[in-house]
C-alpha cells in the first residue's frame, strides 16, 4: 500500500491557545499580534456585510 506523505506546513497552529486567556501568555510577538488582531477592529463593521453581487 502507498503511504501518503505527511503534510507539513510553516503556518503556526494556534488551535490550542485559549484566546480568552491571552493576557496570561508570556510577552511575545505572537501575543502582541493576537492581541492587536482581536482588539483593533472591534469597532469596525463587517467588511463583507454590505457586499451585493451584480451578476
C-alpha positions as CSV (number, residue, x, y, z in Angstrom):
1,X,0.0,0.0,0.0
2,X,1.2,3.5,-0.8
3,X,1.6,5.6,2.3
4,X,0.7,9.2,1.8
5,X,3.5,11.7,2.9
6,X,2.8,13.7,6.0
7,X,1.5,17.2,5.3
8,X,4.0,19.8,6.6
9,X,3.2,23.5,6.9
10,X,5.2,26.6,8.0
11,X,1.9,28.1,9.4
12,X,1.7,28.5,13.1
13,X,-1.0,26.3,14.7
14,X,-2.8,28.3,17.4
15,X,-5.8,26.0,17.8
16,X,-4.8,25.1,21.4
17,X,-4.4,28.7,22.5
18,X,-7.3,29.9,24.6
19,X,-7.8,33.4,23.3
20,X,-9.9,34.4,26.4
21,X,-6.7,33.9,28.5
22,X,-4.5,35.9,26.1
23,X,-3.3,38.2,28.9
24,X,-1.8,35.2,30.7
25,X,0.5,34.3,27.8
26,X,4.2,35.4,28.1
27,X,5.2,38.7,26.4
28,X,6.0,37.6,22.9
29,X,5.5,38.9,19.4
30,X,2.8,36.2,19.0
31,X,0.8,37.5,22.0
32,X,1.2,41.1,20.8
33,X,0.0,40.2,17.3
34,X,-3.0,38.2,18.6
35,X,-4.0,41.0,20.9
36,X,-3.8,43.5,18.1
37,X,-5.9,41.4,15.8
38,X,-8.5,40.7,18.5
39,X,-8.9,44.3,19.7
40,X,-8.0,46.8,17.0
41,X,-11.0,46.0,14.8
42,X,-13.8,45.6,17.4
43,X,-15.5,48.9,16.3
44,X,-15.3,48.3,12.5
45,X,-18.3,47.0,10.7
46,X,-18.1,43.6,9.0
47,X,-16.4,44.4,5.7
48,X,-18.4,41.8,3.8
49,X,-21.8,42.7,5.2
50,X,-22.7,45.2,2.5
51,X,-21.5,43.2,-0.5
52,X,-24.1,42.5,-3.1
53,X,-23.5,40.7,-6.3
54,X,-24.5,42.5,-9.5
55,X,-24.4,39.3,-11.6
